[in-house]
Amino acid sequence: MGLAVAFQMDHVSTVDIDGDSTFVLALEAQARGHTLYHYTPADLFFRDRKVMAKAQPMTVRREKGRHYQLGEAEILDLATVDVVWLRQDPPFDMAYITTTHLLEHIHPRTLVVNDPAHVRNAPEKLFVAHFDGLMPPTLIASDAARIREFRNEHKDIILKPLFGNGGAGVFRVKPDDENLNSLLEMFSKASREPIIAQRYLPEVRKGDKRIILIDGEPVGAIDRVPAAGESRSNMHVGGVPVKATLTTRDRDICAAIGPALKERGLIFVGIDVIGDWLTEINVTSPTGLQQIDRFDGVNLEGRIWDVIEAKRAAGA
């Protein structure tokens, strides 16, 4: 069955065709005969109780420098399409949150992936806190005294913005580091939001594992190994993807969170695991499909589309 599929994303011209998950989701949809539309978050609007977008028909191909073609822009009533992909990258700010409120008007009659209300209610670093025994020692606070107390207890810690992404603003603060107060001043001037502090996990040197779950089930993983002299493993800052397998602990973590993801309509999720600890549940614009596809010889985007097509066929 051919579906009308709209991708709400950062402009397609900016994607890395060898690493971007949205790109292969679009390729797979096109190969299945679905019709693709492209629009950016700035093109989304609400008028007269309709959720609309200035969208363009899109075709994609795996050819560097010529990986997409866009047709003439049209005003698209998103209630008339079958699927909307919510795929713009964070930051998870009020602009991002506003798009979830707007898309909530059309879901589930138009299937929005992931469910916009639950994307809004499951920020990466906060949603983890709903599951007992999975997080490393963690503090979420604005009070500098509480953060200094946490550092005194755990000695070696990581500080990061609560709604950050891509490794931006992440700092390792060692026991003898004299910059803690300056960092706290910097965070407080940059934002009124609390910050998150976690005990440093030395296992990160072996890799921060990204596990992909589809409709609540784990389907593959990669390790992202930090570059020399770097405490962050994000590929945006030089982390190197390495083939990985799921351990017993990884499967226990997935079993603990999987039912909650499925219940909330979070079809495509990427979680981050360091050693035995779950650090993030990424539901906004997770990555990792292409890397796992290459290492494991699989087609995870195809499995995602199998789920979506089944939901549409069932009237979800």
C-alpha positions in Angstrom: 0.0 0.0 0.0 1.3 3.4 -0.9 1.3 5.9 2.0 1.7 9.7 1.9 4.6 10.4 4.3 5.7 13.8 5.4 9.2 14.3 7.0 9.4 17.2 9.5 13.2 17.6 9.7 16.1 19.9 9.4 16.6 20.7 5.7 17.5 17.6 3.7 20.4 19.4 2.1 22.3 19.2 5.5 22.1 15.5 6.0 25.1 13.1 5.9 23.9 10.4 3.6 26.4 7.9 5.1 25.3 8.4 8.6 21.9 10.0 8.9 19.0 7.8 10.0 16.3 10.1 8.6 17.9 9.7 5.1 17.7 5.9 5.2 14.1 6.0 6.6 13.2 8.1 3.5 15.1 5.8 1.1 13.2 2.8 2.5 9.9 4.5 2.3 10.5 5.5 -1.3 11.6 1.9 -2.2 8.3 0.7 -0.8 6.3 3.0 -3.1 5.4 5.6 -0.5 5.1 9.3 -1.6 7.4 11.6 0.3 7.0 15.2 1.4 9.6 17.4 3.1 9.2 20.4 5.4 11.2 22.1 8.1 9.8 23.0 11.6 9.6 26.6 10.5 7.2 25.6 7.7 4.7 24.1 10.2 1.7 26.2 11.1 -1.8 26.1 12.7 -4.8 28.0 11.1 -8.5 27.6 11.5 -8.1 24.4 13.5 -6.0 22.8 10.9 -2.3 21.7 11.1 -0.6 22.7 7.9 2.9 22.8 6.4 4.5 24.5 3.5 5.8 21.2 2.1 7.6 20.0 -1.0 7.4 16.6 -2.7 10.8 14.8 -2.2 12.8 12.1 -3.8 16.1 10.8 -2.4 19.0 8.8 -3.8 22.3 7.7 -2.3 24.5 10.0 -4.4 26.7 12.5 -2.7 26.0 16.0 -3.8 22.8 15.0 -5.5 21.1 13.1 -2.7 17.7 14.8 -3.0 15.3 16.5 -5.2 12.4 18.7 -4.1 9.3 19.7 -6.1 7.2 22.8 -6.0 6.1 23.9 -2.5 2.5 23.4 -1.6 0.3 24.0 1.5 -0.3 20.5 2.9 -3.0 19.7 5.3 -1.2 17.2 7.5 -4.5 15.5 8.5 -4.7 14.3 4.9 -1.3 12.4 5.0 -0.8 8.9 6.5 2.4 9.4 8.4 4.4 12.3 9.7 7.9 11.8 10.9 9.0 14.1 13.7 12.7 14.1 12.9 14.3 17.5 13.5 17.3 17.4 15.7 17.3 18.9 19.2 17.8 21.2 21.2 14.6 20.2 22.9 13.5 23.8 23.5 10.2 25.6 23.4 10.2 25.7 19.6 10.6 21.9 19.5 7.9 21.5 22.2 5.5 23.7 20.2 5.7 21.4 17.2 4.7 18.5 19.5 1.6 20.4 20.6 0.6 21.2 17.0 1.2 17.6 15.7 -0.8 16.3 18.7 -3.9 17.7 16.9 -3.6 15.2 14.0 -2.3 12.1 15.8 -3.2 9.2 15.7 -5.5 9.7 12.7 -2.3 10.7 11.0 0.3 8.5 12.6 3.1 10.7 14.0 6.3 8.9 14.7 7.2 9.2 17.5 3.9 10.0 19.3 4.3 13.8 19.8 2.7 13.9 23.3 5.1 11.3 24.6 8.1 12.8 22.9 7.2 16.0 24.8 6.8 14.1 28.1 10.0 12.0 27.7 13.0 14.3 27.6 16.1 12.1 27.1 17.8 12.7 30.5 14.6 12.9 32.5 12.6 9.9 31.3 15.4 7.6 32.5 14.5 8.6 36.1 11.2 6.7 35.9 12.9 3.4 35.9 14.4 2.0 39.2 17.9 0.7 39.3 19.0 1.7 35.8 20.7 5.1 36.2 24.1 5.8 37.6 24.2 8.0 40.7 22.6 11.2 39.4 21.6 14.6 40.6 19.3 17.1 38.9 19.5 20.5 40.6 20.0 24.2 40.3 21.5 24.7 43.8 25.2 25.0 43.5 25.6 23.7 47.1 23.8 20.5 46.2 26.1 20.0 43.2 29.3 20.6 45.2 28.0 18.2 47.8 27.4 15.6 45.0 31.0 16.1 43.7 32.4 15.8 47.2 30.6 12.4 47.5 31.5 11.0 44.1 34.7 12.9 43.4 34.8 12.3 39.6 31.6 13.6 38.0 30.1 14.6 34.7 28.1 17.9 34.4 25.8 18.5 31.4 22.8 20.6 30.4 19.5 18.9 31.1 18.2 19.5 27.6 21.5 19.5 25.7 22.4 17.2 22.8 25.3 16.0 20.7 27.8 16.3 23.6 27.6 20.1 23.7 28.2 21.6 27.1 29.3 18.3 28.7 32.2 18.5 31.2 34.1 16.0 33.2 35.0 17.5 36.6 37.8 15.5 38.4 38.3 15.6 42.2 41.2 18.2 41.9 39.5 20.3 39.2 39.3 23.9 40.4 36.8 25.0 37.7 33.6 23.7 39.3 32.4 27.0 40.6 33.2 28.7 37.2 31.2 26.0 35.4 28.3 26.4 37.7 28.3 30.2 37.1 28.4 29.6 33.3 25.5 27.1 33.4 23.4 29.5 35.5 24.0 32.4 33.2 23.3 30.3 30.1 19.9 29.0 31.3 17.5 28.9 34.2 17.1 25.2 33.8 18.6 22.8 36.3 21.7 20.9 35.3 22.4 17.2 35.6 25.4 15.7 37.4 26.3 12.1 37.3 29.1 10.0 38.7 31.8 9.6 36.0 31.8 6.1 34.5 35.3 5.0 33.5 33.7 2.2 31.4 33.0 5.0 28.8 36.6 4.5 27.6 35.5 1.2 26.1 32.4 2.8 24.6 29.1 4.4 25.2 26.7 1.8 23.7 23.8 3.0 21.5 21.0 0.4 21.5 18.2 0.8 19.0 14.7 -0.4 20.1 11.8 -0.7 17.6 8.4 -0.8 19.1 9.9 -1.6 22.5 12.2 -4.4 21.3 16.0 -4.2 21.1 17.3 -4.9 17.5 20.9 -3.9 17.5 23.7 -1.8 19.0 27.0 0.0 18.4 29.7 1.2 20.7 30.8 4.8 20.3 34.3 5.0 21.6 35.6 8.5 22.7 38.5 10.0 20.8 41.8 10.3 22.7 41.7 13.0 25.3 37.9 13.3 25.1 35.4 12.2 27.7 32.4 12.5 25.3 31.6 9.6 23.0 29.1 11.4 20.7 29.9 10.9 17.0 29.4 14.7 16.6 32.6 15.3 18.6 34.8 12.5 17.2 33.4 9.3 18.8 34.1 6.3 16.6 31.4 3.7 16.0 32.5 0.1 16.7 30.5 -3.2 16.3 28.8 -4.2 19.5 26.6 -7.0 20.8 23.9 -7.0 23.6 25.0 -8.2 27.0 22.6 -9.8 29.5 22.5 -6.5 31.4 21.7 -4.6 28.2 18.8 -7.0 27.6 17.6 -6.6 31.2 17.6 -2.8 30.7 15.6 -3.1 27.4 13.1 -5.5 29.1 12.6 -2.9 31.9 11.9 0.0 29.6 10.5 -1.7 26.4 6.9 -2.0 27.5 6.7 1.7 28.5 8.1 2.7 25.1 5.6 0.5 23.2 2.7 1.7 25.3 3.6 5.4 24.6 3.9 5.0 20.8 7.7 5.5 20.8 8.4 3.3 17.8 12.0 4.3 17.1 14.2 4.9 20.2 17.9 4.9 20.8 19.2 4.4 24.4 22.7 5.1 25.7 24.3 2.6 28.0 27.7 2.9 29.7 28.9 -0.2 31.4 25.9 -1.4 33.4 24.1 2.0 33.5 21.4 3.6 31.3 22.2 7.3 30.8 19.7 8.5 28.2 16.5 7.4 26.4 16.6 9.2 23.0 13.1 9.7 21.5 13.4 12.9 19.6 15.7 12.2 16.6 17.7 9.0 17.5 20.6 8.0 15.2 22.5 4.8 14.6 20.6 2.9 12.0 23.2 3.1 9.2 26.1 2.1 11.5 24.3 -0.9 12.8 23.1 -1.9 9.3 26.7 -2.0 8.1 28.1 -3.8 11.1 25.4 -6.4 11.4 24.3 -6.7 7.7 20.7 -5.8 8.6 18.0 -3.4 7.5 16.7 -1.7 10.6 14.8 1.0 8.7 12.9 -1.8 7.0 11.9 -3.2 10.3 10.7 0.2 11.4 8.6 0.6 8.3 7.1 -2.9 8.9 5.8 -1.7 12.2 4.5 1.6 10.8 2.7 -0.1 7.9 1.1 -2.7 10.2 -0.2 0.1 12.4 -1.6 2.0 9.4 -3.2 -1.2 8.1 -4.8 -1.7 11.5 -6.1 1.8 11.5 -3.7 3.1 14.2 
